[in-house]
Amino acid sequence: MVRILYDEKLLETLKRVYGCDLEKFLEAITRPTPRLYARVNILKTSPNQVIESIRSRGIDVFKDEGIPEAIYFPVEGPEKLNELDLKIYVDKRAAESIILGANLYTPGIIKCDRRVRKGSEVCIVAPNGDVIAIGIARMSCEEAITKQRGLFVEVTKSLYKAPHIIELQEYKEGLIYPQSLPAIITSKILDPKPGEVIIDMCAAPGGKTGHIVELTRGRAFIIAFDHSKTKLERMKMEMRRLGHDSLVEIWRADSRYLSMDFPWLVGKVDKILIDPPCTALGVRPKVIDEKKYEDVLNASNYQFQFLKEAVKIIKSRGVIVYSTCTVTIEENEEIIERAVKELDLEPEKIDIGIGTRGILGNYSDFYIRFHPHIHGTPGYFIAKLRKR
């Protein structure tokens, strides 16, 4: 049974967004999206070539109806899984990949039956107690715990079924990048152009940065900032895989202090993308999620600091795009309304033909929201601002 453990105040703030549809929203985030999206690296290939290559191996894949570089794989399920005697328990992060058919690697283990041997048929259990996959162990339990690296279980049947994108040859060749549809749309709304100075303030692991490189054909001056050393190392690997490593500068920094740490940026930046840390309430599928309203308030205060700093370094009439993968008004509409009131910013209307408008505020018609139970996507928010 999926466990969504939100305190009463958080549930109340979600009711501000969803009203009587709250249960539909909560149910939707426990399931995967019906489409698993990826973005085609248009600097290396075309969507048609990628689709033809993947289909040649009998895998269903389709072009998105509105975004030329977006492709998707249909997600099938749920399947009925029988509980087996040999069980392996995994953490939340591993479970949310395995539920779609990803294999289990040793870092995701919480505990396993000591009787598991190489070749054993096992069931994989999520933190909520649900069986989410069946597979064949490729090492013993003892070996997996000792080594803490490598493939532990090759999944043969999962609760939901979709291609494991990072195991496709097209992924290994840097032709595609797994990314949700709203995230792909966010970079399109930024509308980056060759010759511009563009900053991604919270860039790692690099999905939107890579897309900006591709949209500008590598002819913009792009700087990606993030404070996490681990995430930046992963981002550098991703940029190398995509062939973008020479087309973007990646720096470790706290983007809340760019005007002090990089004073030469002040007044020189054309466009800024801000995708700040958030409560991630829109991310799906969730097998377990525990949050409090206090988390929302803390995130909101943190997020606003990035907007305050962006205003200091961007040019007059420069564009800032703010996005989150969460759904609370406090982290979305209220942040933007506050920015317009307190900072030298004005909202710009977004016209993309999909999604719905904002929930409240003087400029709610300017924002774009994606709702899991309506659009079949993660929960997502996008706003576009221009410096006066």
TIVOZA-259709 format. One record per residue (C-alpha): residue number from 1; residue in one letter; x, y, z. Coordinates in pm, 1 decimal. Each point is the difference from the previous one (the first is absolute). Layout:
% TIVOZA-259709
resi / resn / px / py / pz
NUM / a / X / Y / Z
...
***
This chain:
% TIVOZA-259709
resi / resn / px / py / pz
1 / m / 0.0 / 0.0 / 0.0
2 / v / 147.8 / 333.8 / -103.8
3 / r / 62.4 / 223.8 / 297.4
4 / i / -45.7 / 374.1 / -47.9
5 / l / 74.8 / 144.7 / 342.8
6 / y / -78.3 / 371.6 / -6.9
7 / d / -91.4 / 197.0 / 310.1
8 / e / -337.2 / 173.5 / 31.9
9 / k / 130.6 / 345.1 / -93.6
10 / l / 162.3 / -132.6 / -317.7
11 / l / -320.2 / -176.0 / -99.2
12 / e / -185.7 / 326.9 / 57.2
13 / t / 234.7 / 191.8 / -228.4
14 / l / -40.3 / -269.4 / -265.8
15 / k / -377.6 / 43.9 / 29.7
16 / r / 52.9 / 365.3 / -96.3
17 / v / 123.9 / -132.3 / -333.1
18 / y / -215.9 / -307.0 / -56.6
19 / g / -311.3 / 36.7 / 215.0
20 / c / -221.7 / -304.2 / -39.0
21 / d / 249.2 / -146.2 / -250.3
22 / l / 268.2 / -41.5 / 265.9
23 / e / -45.7 / -376.7 / 20.4
24 / k / 34.9 / -24.3 / -378.3
25 / f / 328.3 / 189.5 / 19.2
26 / l / 132.1 / -214.6 / 286.3
27 / e / -95.4 / -317.2 / -183.6
28 / a / 163.0 / 119.2 / -324.5
29 / i / 339.2 / 68.1 / 157.9
30 / t / 19.1 / -362.0 / 119.2
31 / r / -4.8 / -118.2 / -362.2
32 / p / 250.2 / 59.6 / -281.4
33 / t / -87.1 / 236.0 / -280.9
34 / p / -170.9 / -181.9 / -290.0
35 / r / 278.5 / 125.2 / -226.9
36 / l / 372.0 / -25.4 / 76.7
37 / y / 168.6 / 292.1 / -175.1
38 / a / 347.4 / 62.5 / -136.7
39 / r / 151.9 / 290.9 / -188.4
40 / v / 188.8 / -59.4 / -323.8
41 / n / 343.6 / 160.7 / -21.8
42 / i / -53.0 / 196.1 / -322.8
43 / l / 369.9 / 86.5 / -24.5
44 / k / 71.1 / -366.7 / -71.6
45 / t / -308.7 / -138.4 / -169.9
46 / s / -368.0 / 52.4 / -78.2
47 / p / -313.1 / -128.9 / 175.4
48 / n / -94.6 / -202.7 / -308.1
49 / q / 338.0 / -175.2 / -7.1
50 / v / -19.1 / -83.8 / 369.4
51 / i / -354.3 / -129.9 / -28.5
52 / e / 89.9 / -215.1 / -300.5
53 / s / 302.2 / -143.7 / 182.9
54 / i / -195.4 / -84.3 / 316.7
55 / r / -297.9 / -143.0 / -189.5
56 / s / 233.7 / -227.6 / -199.0
57 / r / 46.2 / -195.6 / 324.1
58 / g / -373.6 / -38.7 / 55.3
59 / i / -34.3 / 275.3 / 260.7
60 / d / -300.8 / 232.0 / -20.4
61 / v / 99.4 / 366.6 / -10.0
62 / f / -179.6 / 306.4 / -136.5
63 / k / 54.1 / 368.8 / -72.2
64 / d / -171.5 / 246.7 / 229.5
65 / e / -284.3 / 185.4 / -167.4
66 / g / 128.6 / 347.4 / 86.7
67 / i / 372.7 / 0.5 / 81.2
68 / p / 213.1 / -108.6 / -300.5
69 / e / 297.6 / -129.5 / 201.8
70 / a / -213.4 / -189.2 / 254.1
71 / i / -69.5 / -372.7 / -35.9
72 / y / -185.2 / -233.4 / 233.9
73 / f / -41.1 / -365.5 / 87.9
74 / p / -343.9 / -128.4 / 111.8
75 / v / -5.4 / -130.1 / 358.4
76 / e / -189.3 / -326.7 / 51.0
77 / g / -148.0 / -134.5 / 322.7
78 / p / -60.3 / -58.0 / 279.7
79 / e / 85.1 / -369.7 / -16.0
80 / k / -90.6 / -258.8 / 263.6
81 / l / 311.3 / -120.7 / 181.1
82 / n / 15.4 / -307.1 / 220.2
83 / e / 184.4 / 18.5 / 330.3
84 / l / 298.7 / -235.6 / 9.2
85 / d / 175.4 / -155.9 / 295.9
86 / l / 329.6 / 182.8 / -66.1
87 / k / -34.2 / 374.1 / 48.7
88 / i / 225.0 / 300.3 / -46.0
89 / y / -102.7 / 332.4 / 155.7
90 / v / 105.5 / 320.0 / -173.4
91 / d / 3.4 / 370.2 / 80.1
92 / k / -241.5 / 260.0 / -133.5
93 / r / 226.1 / 124.8 / -278.5
94 / a / 72.2 / -346.4 / -135.9
95 / a / -365.5 / -104.0 / 29.2
96 / e / -123.6 / 291.6 / -209.8
97 / s / 221.9 / -115.1 / -288.7
98 / i / -50.9 / -373.6 / 43.0
99 / i / -377.7 / 43.2 / -6.3
100 / l / 44.0 / 87.6 / -370.5
101 / g / 230.8 / -291.4 / -75.7
102 / a / 347.0 / 129.1 / 89.1
103 / n / 245.7 / -255.4 / 134.5
104 / l / 109.0 / 2.8 / 364.4
105 / y / 355.8 / 107.4 / 74.6
106 / t / 157.4 / -59.0 / 338.0
107 / p / -10.3 / 360.7 / 135.1
108 / g / -381.2 / -21.7 / 10.5
109 / i / -18.5 / -291.2 / 244.5
110 / i / -148.0 / 41.5 / 348.4
111 / k / 15.6 / -370.9 / 88.5
112 / c / -16.7 / -335.2 / -174.0
113 / d / -64.2 / -363.8 / 84.7
114 / r / 331.8 / -167.3 / 79.3
115 / r / -114.5 / -307.0 / -195.5
116 / v / 16.3 / 194.6 / -328.4
117 / r / 261.3 / -152.1 / -230.7
118 / k / 111.3 / 78.7 / -352.0
119 / g / -281.9 / -120.8 / -226.8
120 / s / -270.2 / 17.8 / 270.4
121 / e / -341.4 / 129.6 / -103.6
122 / v / -90.0 / 280.0 / 239.5
123 / c / -264.8 / 262.6 / 54.6
124 / i / 91.9 / 362.2 / 64.9
125 / v / -193.5 / 181.2 / 271.2
126 / a / -43.8 / 377.2 / 31.6
127 / p / 17.2 / 187.1 / 334.5
128 / n / -380.9 / -5.7 / 14.2
129 / g / 2.1 / -382.2 / 3.2
130 / d / -128.0 / -47.9 / -356.8
131 / v / 159.8 / -247.6 / -239.7
132 / i / 104.8 / 213.3 / -297.0
133 / a / 206.0 / -240.5 / -211.6
134 / i / 116.8 / -356.6 / -56.4
135 / g / 351.8 / -77.4 / -117.3
136 / i / 306.6 / -221.2 / -4.3
137 / a / 285.1 / 66.7 / 242.2
138 / r / 336.3 / 45.9 / -171.6
139 / m / 192.4 / -38.1 / 327.2
140 / s / -70.3 / -129.0 / 348.6
141 / c / -146.4 / 218.7 / 272.6
142 / e / 326.0 / -17.5 / 193.7
143 / e / 202.4 / 101.9 / -305.5
144 / a / -235.9 / 290.6 / -76.3
145 / i / 27.3 / 135.6 / 354.1
146 / t / 377.0 / -41.8 / 6.6
147 / k / 73.8 / 148.6 / -343.3
148 / q / -253.8 / 284.2 / 5.8
149 / r / 39.1 / 36.8 / -374.9
150 / g / -124.1 / -165.6 / -316.0
151 / l / -319.0 / -160.7 / -127.9
152 / f / -176.5 / -200.3 / 269.2
153 / v / -334.1 / -95.9 / -157.1
154 / e / -90.4 / -9.1 / -366.4
155 / v / -371.0 / 83.4 / -4.3
156 / t / -214.2 / -232.5 / -211.0
157 / k / -344.1 / 136.4 / 92.5
158 / s / -96.6 / 328.3 / 163.6
159 / l / -318.5 / 161.4 / 122.0
160 / y / 10.6 / 233.4 / -301.5
161 / k / 184.6 / -55.3 / -324.5
162 / a / 195.8 / 250.7 / -205.5
163 / p / 340.5 / -5.1 / -168.5
164 / h / 286.9 / 78.1 / 236.1
165 / i / 126.8 / 300.5 / -192.8
166 / i / 352.7 / 5.4 / 139.1
167 / e / 54.2 / -354.7 / -126.8
168 / l / -94.4 / 87.9 / -359.6
169 / q / 282.7 / 27.4 / -250.8
170 / e / -131.2 / 341.8 / -101.4
171 / y / 52.7 / 121.2 / 356.2
172 / k / 352.7 / -139.7 / 14.7
173 / e / 82.0 / 182.5 / -324.8
174 / g / -125.5 / 330.6 / 140.7
175 / l / -297.1 / 23.0 / -236.2
176 / i / -270.4 / 31.6 / 266.1
177 / y / -48.6 / 136.7 / 350.5
178 / p / -281.7 / -126.0 / 228.6
179 / q / -206.5 / 302.7 / 103.3
180 / s / -363.7 / 74.6 / 83.6
181 / l / -213.4 / 190.8 / -248.4
182 / p / -44.1 / 307.6 / 225.9
183 / a / 377.1 / 15.8 / 54.7
184 / i / 56.6 / -8.5 / -376.4
185 / i / -257.2 / 276.2 / -43.4
186 / t / 172.7 / 217.6 / 263.0
187 / s / 311.4 / 47.3 / -214.4
188 / k / -218.7 / 73.0 / -302.8
189 / i / -174.5 / 276.8 / 196.3
190 / l / 340.1 / 152.5 / 85.4
191 / d / 46.4 / 28.1 / -379.1
192 / p / 382.7 / 11.4 / 4.2
193 / k / 172.4 / 152.2 / -303.7
194 / p / 352.4 / -24.4 / -146.8
195 / g / 227.5 / 275.5 / 127.3
196 / e / -179.7 / 45.0 / 331.4
197 / v / 151.8 / -31.7 / 346.4
198 / i / -216.0 / -257.1 / 179.8
199 / i / 21.0 / -127.9 / 357.5
200 / d / -155.4 / -312.8 / 149.5
201 / m / 7.1 / 81.1 / 372.5
202 / c / -83.7 / -346.5 / 141.6
203 / a / 125.2 / -206.0 / -290.2
204 / a / 94.6 / -349.8 / 115.5
205 / p / -57.8 / -267.4 / -120.8
206 / g / -10.5 / 201.4 / -322.7
207 / g / -314.2 / -88.5 / -194.5
208 / k / -108.5 / 356.6 / -68.1
209 / t / 357.8 / 120.7 / -51.7
210 / g / 51.3 / -261.8 / -269.0
211 / h / -324.3 / 101.0 / -166.9
212 / i / 108.5 / 367.2 / -3.6
213 / v / 324.6 / -105.2 / -170.6
214 / e / -199.1 / -185.6 / -264.8
215 / l / -254.9 / 277.4 / -56.2
216 / t / 281.4 / 252.1 / -57.9
217 / r / 199.7 / -246.2 / -213.5
218 / g / 284.5 / 46.4 / 244.7
219 / r / 40.7 / 365.1 / -97.0
220 / a / -99.5 / 169.4 / 328.3
221 / f / 222.5 / 71.4 / 300.5
222 / i / -157.4 / -234.5 / 254.5
223 / i / 105.5 / -24.6 / 364.4
224 / a / -141.7 / -270.6 / 223.6
225 / f / 23.8 / 47.8 / 377.4
226 / d / -74.0 / -240.6 / 283.2
227 / h / 126.8 / -31.3 / 357.0
228 / s / 1.6 / -382.6 / 15.6
229 / k / 336.5 / -152.3 / -87.3
230 / t / -151.2 / -346.3 / -48.3
231 / k / -274.8 / 124.4 / -230.7
232 / l / 245.7 / 208.0 / -200.9
233 / e / 222.8 / -302.7 / -59.3
234 / r / -302.3 / -186.1 / -133.5
235 / m / -88.7 / 301.8 / -214.2
236 / k / 348.2 / 12.8 / -151.4
237 / m / -33.3 / -367.5 / -93.8
238 / e / -337.7 / 72.4 / -162.2
239 / m / 138.9 / 291.6 / -200.2
240 / r / 283.0 / -222.1 / -125.3
241 / r / -247.2 / -271.1 / -95.7
242 / l / -208.1 / 251.1 / -196.2
243 / g / 307.9 / 156.8 / -157.5
244 / h / -69.9 / 336.2 / 165.4
245 / d / 298.5 / 21.6 / 235.2
246 / s / 177.8 / 264.6 / -211.6
247 / l / -320.0 / 200.9 / -49.8
248 / v / -86.2 / 84.0 / 360.8
249 / e / 197.0 / 121.8 / 301.8
250 / i / -79.5 / -187.5 / 321.2
251 / w / 90.9 / 166.3 / 328.3
252 / r / -57.1 / -92.6 / 361.7
253 / a / -158.8 / 291.8 / 185.2
254 / d / -293.7 / 102.1 / 215.5
255 / s / -214.0 / 190.3 / -249.2
256 / r / -148.8 / 213.5 / 276.9
257 / y / 328.3 / 196.7 / 3.1
258 / l / 101.1 / 22.9 / -366.7
259 / s / 11.6 / 380.3 / -2.5
260 / m / 263.0 / -9.0 / 275.4
261 / d / 197.1 / -304.9 / -114.7
262 / f / -14.4 / 84.4 / -372.5
263 / p / -38.5 / 379.8 / -18.2
264 / w / 90.7 / 5.0 / -369.6
265 / l / -338.0 / -165.1 / -69.3
266 / v / -199.9 / 297.0 / 132.3
267 / g / -198.8 / 157.5 / -282.1
268 / k / 145.4 / -238.4 / -259.6
269 / v / -250.2 / -288.2 / 6.1
270 / d / -276.9 / -25.6 / -261.0
271 / k / -197.8 / -293.0 / 139.0
272 / i / -13.5 / -198.5 / 323.4
273 / l / -162.9 / -332.0 / 77.8
274 / i / -90.5 / -65.6 / 363.7
275 / d / -114.6 / -351.0 / 89.0
276 / p / 62.3 / 16.2 / 376.0
277 / p / -13.6 / -278.3 / 258.1
278 / c / -364.1 / -59.3 / 94.8
279 / t / -223.3 / -243.6 / 187.0
280 / a / -37.4 / -207.9 / -321.2
281 / l / -364.0 / -74.9 / 74.7
282 / g / -69.4 / -35.5 / -372.6
283 / v / 263.6 / -266.4 / -63.5
284 / r / -140.4 / -343.2 / -81.3
285 / p / -20.0 / -291.3 / 60.2
286 / k / 24.8 / 13.3 / 379.6
287 / v / 7.3 / -321.3 / 200.2
288 / i / 31.7 / 195.0 / 324.1
289 / d / 17.8 / 371.5 / 73.2
290 / e / 10.6 / 172.5 / 336.1
291 / k / -8.2 / 379.6 / 22.5
292 / k / -122.8 / 281.1 / 222.2
293 / y / -135.3 / 346.5 / -71.5
294 / e / 316.2 / 132.7 / 162.8
295 / d / 193.3 / -148.7 / -294.4
296 / v / -206.6 / 213.3 / -237.0
297 / l / 70.9 / 320.4 / 192.7
298 / n / 372.1 / -75.3 / 21.3
299 / a / 15.9 / -73.9 / -373.0
300 / s / -191.7 / 316.2 / -87.2
301 / n / 236.0 / 223.3 / 196.4
302 / y / 300.1 / -169.7 / -159.6
303 / q / -140.7 / 24.3 / -354.0
304 / f / -64.6 / 373.8 / 23.4
305 / q / 369.2 / 62.8 / 63.7
306 / f / 85.4 / -120.4 / -350.0
307 / l / -241.7 / 247.3 / -157.2
308 / k / 145.3 / 283.8 / 210.2
309 / e / 346.4 / -82.9 / -129.3
310 / a / -109.4 / -51.6 / -361.7
311 / v / -132.5 / 357.7 / -11.7
312 / k / 341.5 / 130.7 / 104.4
313 / i / 192.7 / -157.2 / -286.3
314 / i / -242.3 / -0.2 / -292.9
315 / k / -10.5 / 275.5 / -261.2
316 / s / -283.0 / 248.5 / -23.1
317 / r / -280.3 / -171.9 / -196.6
318 / g / 168.6 / -334.6 / 60.8
319 / v / -215.1 / -312.1 / 48.4
320 / i / -23.8 / -229.4 / 302.0
321 / v / -187.4 / -331.0 / -14.7
322 / y / -91.8 / -153.9 / 335.5
323 / s / -119.1 / -360.8 / 23.4
324 / t / -64.6 / -263.8 / 264.3
325 / c / -110.7 / -362.8 / 12.2
326 / t / -230.1 / 72.9 / 292.2
327 / v / -360.6 / 118.1 / 24.6
328 / t / -44.9 / 220.5 / 306.5
329 / i / -106.8 / 361.4 / -45.7
330 / e / 262.8 / 105.5 / 255.1
331 / e / 283.6 / -127.7 / -221.1
332 / n / -150.0 / 121.2 / -325.7
333 / e / -258.5 / 274.8 / -47.7
334 / e / 77.7 / 173.3 / 329.0
335 / i / 372.8 / 2.3 / -77.1
336 / i / -58.9 / 169.3 / -335.6
337 / e / -255.2 / 247.5 / 133.8
338 / r / 248.6 / 96.4 / 270.7
339 / a / 279.1 / 36.7 / -257.3
340 / v / -211.7 / 232.5 / -213.5
341 / k / -90.3 / 207.9 / 305.8
342 / e / 344.1 / 20.2 / 164.9
343 / l / 245.6 / -39.9 / -288.5
344 / d / 45.8 / 183.6 / -327.1
345 / l / -192.7 / -262.8 / -199.0
346 / e / -315.6 / -31.5 / -207.4
347 / p / -171.1 / -321.6 / -111.1
348 / e / -28.1 / -106.3 / -362.0
349 / k / -283.2 / -214.5 / -127.2
350 / i / 91.3 / -349.6 / -113.8
351 / d / -185.5 / -135.3 / -300.7
352 / i / 86.7 / -363.7 / -68.9
353 / g / -343.7 / -151.8 / -57.1
354 / i / 21.0 / -264.4 / 273.9
355 / g / -23.3 / -3.1 / 378.7
356 / t / -233.5 / 221.9 / 199.2
357 / r / 32.6 / 348.9 / 145.1
358 / g / 103.8 / 85.8 / 355.1
359 / i / -221.2 / -43.9 / 304.1
360 / l / -13.4 / 349.9 / 146.6
361 / g / 159.7 / 343.7 / 9.0
362 / n / -9.4 / 314.0 / -210.8
363 / y / 195.6 / -172.2 / -277.4
364 / s / -137.2 / -354.8 / 16.0
365 / d / -80.9 / 7.3 / -372.2
366 / f / 372.2 / 44.5 / -70.6
367 / y / 111.3 / -327.6 / 159.5
368 / i / -10.3 / -358.5 / -124.4
369 / r / -81.3 / -299.6 / 218.3
370 / f / 1.2 / -371.1 / -72.1
371 / h / -219.4 / -221.3 / 219.1
372 / p / 73.4 / -376.5 / 25.0
373 / h / -363.5 / -112.8 / -2.6
374 / i / -93.6 / 232.2 / -288.6
375 / h / 300.9 / 11.0 / -231.8
376 / g / 163.5 / -336.9 / 70.4
377 / t / 326.5 / 176.9 / 85.6
378 / p / 183.6 / 77.4 / 321.5
379 / g / -141.2 / 291.8 / 197.4
380 / y / 183.6 / 307.4 / -128.7
381 / f / -1.0 / 381.3 / -2.2
382 / i / 161.0 / 247.3 / -242.8
383 / a / 12.6 / 381.1 / 6.0
384 / k / 179.9 / 246.4 / -226.8
385 / l / 119.3 / 338.3 / 125.8
386 / r / 173.0 / 297.6 / -159.1
387 / k / 213.6 / 259.1 / 173.7
388 / r / -145.2 / 347.6 / -36.3
***
